[in-house]
Structure formats: C-alpha cells, structure tokens
Amino acid sequence: MFQDDENNLWIGTLSGGFLRWRKSALIPFGQPEGLPSSFAANVLADQHGDIWLGTWGSGLLRIRKGKLQQERLPGALFSDPIRALSEDRKGQIWIGTWFDGLYRYDGTSFTHFLTGGESVVNAVSALYSDQAGDLWVGTYNGLIRFPTGIPEKSKGEPFLAGMLITSIKKDQDGSIVVGRSKASMASATLSSNPSHKKTDSPIRSFFPSPWTIQEEFG
C-alpha cells in the first residue's frame, strides 16, 4: 500500500492487480486496464511523479506521463519477481528482486548489485533508504544496513540473522521499525534505549547507534 503525491492510495492485491482510491470508490488497475500481471507486489511514487509497479510475474513497470511501460532490468527476465521498491535522498530508485539482489536506477540506467554470496541473501523482501543516506535491505535471511548507501558485500552490517524481513519503515521518533514473518523462529530488538521492553509483536524497532540486540523466541 502506498500514497502518492496526489493523495491517491495504491493497494496491491494477490490476484486483482492494483486498486487506486481517491476519496471515492476504489478504481481497479489490473489486467483489463493493461497491467500484464494480476499479482501486484508493491508500488512507489517517485519525486518526478512517476509510478513504479513491482509485480510477481511481469517484472518492473512504470507509469510515466500517464503511459504504462515495462522496464528492462539488465540480465533479468521480464518475469522476475519485484519484491521491494524505494527512493533514496538523491532521487535514485532501488529495486529489490527475489533471489537476484538489487537494481539501482539513477535516472538514466540500471545498475545491478548482489548483497551476498548466498541466494537467500539476494532474495530482497523489503527496502528503506533513510535521510542519513543509509540503505536498509530486508532479505529472506535477515536485515542488512549499508551505511554508505551502496550495497557492497563487504560494507553491510547484518542484523536479525535467519529471519524473513517483510517491511521496513521509519517511526515518528526517528527509529527504524522492522516487520518479520511469523514463520521466523526468533525475533530480536536492536535498541540503544535501556527501557525498551520485550514484546511478542512481529514488529521490531531499531534506534540510532550504538546498537544493542536482545534475542527473543516465541
């Protein structure tokens, strides 16, 4: 689900493409409207007004100046699943794929990055680029923070090993809030706040450095 600059609320569905809501009835945007896939994974509105659509079967799409077009990722198939989208402070678009790492669009071309040597680490499930320039990458096998904003293999700081990360957002207090799959065997809280209490919730909060970690099982 994503809200664009025109206050449209975009909702991705499992079998009906996208729905768009603008203080009226929901407007479908699926295969009858030209979307090549009914499995809508995620949506992003960038600072230029383009709408980026990630699908689970038809790759990456973009609505630019009202026209839907398919974007070709170098070395990838059109059918490769696009699991996550994010825009950094420079206006670059980050695209997370399932088992093929990351792509970055700088406004002109796409660049491919692998986040690790194992396939599960390259299964990107969530993305967030914060205002400090850090790139947070959620994967099938944990969370990786890249303080330079570039997903170089030797520069990542790993957290929550073995967990499937489902979402990454920023809280009002500046902390990073991370969601994990219920299928994970363990959860953890990284915090610099000693009063932060344990919880059975699948949502975990990350506060600015220095980092501490508490393992929780449940």
Summary of the structure (lengths in Angstrom):
residues: 218
radius of gyration: 17.4
end to end distance: 28.0
largest distance: 53.1
contacts: 665
relative contact order: 0.08
helix: 3%
strand: 45%
